[in-house]
Amino acid sequence: MNFLADSINQAFLLILRLDGEILDVVTTSLFTAVCATLLAALAGIPGGALVALGRFPGRRLMVILLNTLMALPTVVVGLVVYGFLSRQGPLGHFGLLFTPAAMIIGQALLA
């Protein structure tokens, strides 16, 4: 129990000291989360409105597909994104793997 309390105290001290590495981690995390949320909202809100309010051929199939994708484990989504962004993948020549852009893509797809 003492180890846990010491770890929490050390974490708060790093935050209160405004440690440079901690600030880099926090700003990168906030940046990727905000960008992914905006990207997902830009695609999801109009798409959701179209599916909810529109009547078009294939709508039933699209609803089934969207419901199925919501049940997809996050590990599977991560593996698919990794496959697309790896060197041998179709988007590998962009060199995005293990970058904030790749994190934004993955988080937006999950959202």
N, C-alpha and C positions, 0 to 999 in steps of 0.2 A: 504494500500500500504506500510505503514511503517513496518507492520508485515513481509511482504514478503522480504523487503530489509534487515531487521534485521536477518531473518532466513538465507538468503544467506550469509550475513557477518559472522554469527556464523559458518556456514558450512565451509567457506573458512578458518576461524581461526582454526577450528579443523583439517583441512587437513594440513595447514601450520605448526601447532604444532606437527604434526606426532603423533597424539593421538593413543595410543595402540589399543583401541577398533575399531577405524576407520580403522587402518591398517589391523586388523584381518578380518574385513568385506570385505575390498577391496581385500586382498589376497585370501580369500575364494571365492569371486565372480569371480575373474580372473582365479583361478585354475579350478573351475567348468566349466566356459565358454570354456577355452582352451581344457580341457579334453573332454567335450561334442562335441566340434567342430572336434577334431581329431577322436573321435569314430565315429561320423556321416560321416566324410570324408572317413574313412577306409571302412565303409560299403557302403556308397552311391556312391562313384566314380566307383568302380568296378561293383556294381549293375546297376548303370545308363549306364555304357558302355555296359554291357551285354544286357540290354533291348534295347538300341539304335542301337547297331551294330549286335546283334545276331538274328538269325531266328530259333525259336524253337516252339514246340507245346505249346499253352497256353500263348503265348506272348501277344496277343490281350487282353486276360483277365487280365494279369498282368498290362498292361498299363492302363486299365480301373480302376483296383484296386488302383494303385498308384495315378492316377488323383483324385479318390474319397478320398483317405487318405489326399491329400493336401488340400482338402476343409473342413476337420474335424476341428471343433473349438478346440482351445487350452484347454478349460475347460474339454472337453470330454477326451482328451489325459491325462490330469491331473487326472481325476477321474479313468481312467483305470489303470494308474500307481499306484495310491493310493490303488485301489482294489487289485492289485497284491502284493503290498508291505505291506499291513496292516496285522495285526496278523492273521486274518482268511484267508488271501489270500495265494495263492500257494507259494509265496516267503517270507511269513511273518516270517518264522523261522530264516531267516538271520538277522533280526533286522535292516533293512536298512531305514525304514521309518523315515523321517525328518533328514536325514544325507546328507552330500555332495554327497555321492554315489547315493542316490536317486535323487538328483537334476541333477546329470550328466546323469543318465538314462532318466529322463524326458526331459531334454534339447536335448539329442541326438535323442530321438524319434521324437521330434518336428522338428528337423532339417532334 
